[in-house]
């Protein structure tokens, strides 16, 4: 789909500004949220072992649990530690015929994972050495590496602190165990 231009682009930008003015809650006025955070995000995987090898051996997220899913016999539900109490989960459903990933309404466009400078540099080198295609750091996103995992899931390794976006502090600084 082509990017909007001219009057169409002006209309999109004007709508975004109206939405910001109408809905954006400034930090001092924000009410406390009822959530403690995201416990885990769970995605369907094509192959359990391939997914484990990518996230644990290539990226470096330890596998912390692998069990049968409680509501689907024969399936696997497994989790990786992303640090700061965050888990990344996957399911497999033997016997299900899943379409390959495609970017569409309701699908995840990408999952952005905060990484430090050293991890960013290491990941970029590992991607280059393995011949894995990625986007970045380019397109004006010098602090991002975008890659597809073995399941087609878009992952952004984002060299930005948690709670910040493009240097702006959106949330209170994250504290606690990492």
C-alpha positions in Angstrom: 0.0 0.0 0.0 1.5 3.4 -0.9 2.2 5.9 1.8 -0.1 8.9 1.8 1.1 12.1 0.2 -0.1 15.7 -0.3 -3.6 16.4 1.1 -4.0 12.8 2.2 -0.9 13.0 4.3 -2.0 16.4 5.7 -5.3 14.9 6.7 -3.6 11.9 8.5 -1.3 14.2 10.4 -4.2 16.5 11.4 -6.2 13.5 12.6 -3.3 12.3 14.7 -2.9 15.7 16.3 -6.7 15.8 17.1 -6.3 12.4 18.7 -3.3 13.5 20.8 -5.2 16.7 21.9 -8.3 14.7 22.8 -6.9 11.5 24.5 -3.2 11.9 25.5 -3.0 12.1 29.3 -0.1 14.1 30.5 2.1 12.4 33.1 1.1 14.5 36.1 -2.6 13.9 35.5 -2.4 10.1 34.7 -4.4 7.9 37.0 -2.8 4.8 38.4 -3.3 1.8 36.3 -4.9 -1.4 37.6 -2.3 -3.6 35.9 1.1 -4.5 37.4 2.5 -5.0 33.9 2.4 -7.6 31.1 2.9 -11.0 32.6 3.7 -12.5 29.3 2.9 -12.2 25.6 2.1 -15.6 24.0 2.5 -16.4 20.3 1.9 -19.5 18.3 5.1 -21.2 17.0 5.7 -23.5 14.1 8.4 -25.6 15.7 9.2 -25.7 19.4 12.9 -26.6 19.2 13.6 -24.1 16.4 12.0 -21.4 18.4 14.0 -22.4 21.5 17.2 -22.4 19.6 16.5 -18.9 18.1 15.6 -17.2 21.4 17.9 -19.0 23.8 20.9 -19.9 21.8 21.0 -17.1 19.2 19.4 -14.2 21.0 20.3 -15.2 24.6 16.9 -15.3 26.4 17.0 -18.2 28.9 14.2 -20.8 28.6 12.5 -20.9 32.0 9.6 -23.2 31.6 8.3 -25.8 29.1 5.0 -27.6 29.9 1.9 -29.0 28.3 -0.6 -26.2 27.7 -3.3 -26.7 30.4 -6.2 -26.5 27.9 -4.9 -28.4 24.9 -3.4 -31.9 25.4 -0.2 -32.6 23.5 0.6 -28.9 23.0 3.6 -27.1 24.5 3.6 -23.8 26.3 7.0 -22.3 27.0 8.5 -19.1 28.3 11.7 -17.1 27.9 13.0 -14.6 30.5 13.3 -11.1 29.0 14.5 -9.6 32.3 12.7 -7.1 34.6 10.0 -9.7 35.3 8.9 -10.0 31.6 8.2 -13.3 30.0 7.9 -14.1 26.3 5.7 -17.1 25.7 5.0 -19.5 22.8 2.5 -22.3 22.1 2.5 -25.1 19.6 -0.7 -26.8 18.7 0.0 -30.3 17.1 -2.6 -31.1 14.5 -3.5 -27.5 13.7 -2.7 -26.2 10.3 -1.7 -22.6 10.8 -1.2 -20.1 8.0 2.2 -18.5 7.7 2.5 -15.2 9.5 1.1 -12.2 7.7 0.8 -8.6 8.7 -2.9 -7.8 8.9 -5.5 -6.1 11.1 -5.3 -7.7 14.6 -1.9 -9.3 14.0 1.2 -8.2 15.8 3.3 -5.9 13.6 6.3 -6.3 15.8 7.4 -6.8 19.4 10.0 -4.2 20.6 12.4 -5.5 23.1 14.6 -3.0 25.0 18.4 -3.9 24.8 21.5 -2.0 26.0 24.3 -0.8 23.7 26.5 -3.9 24.1 23.6 -6.3 23.4 22.6 -4.2 20.4 26.1 -4.4 19.0 26.4 -8.1 19.7 23.0 -8.9 18.1 23.9 -6.9 15.0 27.2 -8.8 14.6 25.5 -12.2 15.2 22.8 -11.3 12.6 25.5 -10.3 10.1 27.6 -13.4 10.8 24.6 -15.7 10.4 23.5 -14.0 7.2 20.1 -13.2 8.8 18.3 -10.4 7.1 17.2 -7.4 9.2 16.3 -3.8 8.8 18.2 -1.1 10.7 20.0 0.7 11.9 18.7 2.8 9.0 15.5 4.5 7.8 16.1 7.1 10.6 15.8 4.3 13.2 19.4 4.1 14.2 18.6 2.5 17.5 16.5 -0.4 16.1 17.2 -3.8 14.5 14.1 -5.4 13.0 14.2 -9.2 12.3 11.7 -12.0 11.8 11.9 -14.9 14.2 11.6 -18.5 12.8 7.8 -18.1 13.0 7.6 -14.9 11.1 7.1 -12.8 14.2 8.5 -9.3 13.9 11.0 -8.5 16.6 12.6 -5.1 17.1 15.7 -5.0 19.3 15.4 -1.4 20.4 18.4 0.4 22.0 16.2 2.5 24.3 15.5 2.3 28.0 12.1 0.9 29.2 9.4 3.5 29.5 11.0 5.8 26.9 10.4 6.4 23.2 12.8 8.4 21.1 14.4 9.8 24.2 11.2 11.0 25.8 10.3 9.6 29.2 6.8 8.3 28.8 6.7 6.3 32.1 8.4 6.5 35.4 11.8 4.8 35.4 11.6 1.0 35.8 13.1 -0.3 39.0 13.5 -3.8 40.5 15.2 -7.0 39.6 16.4 -7.4 36.0 
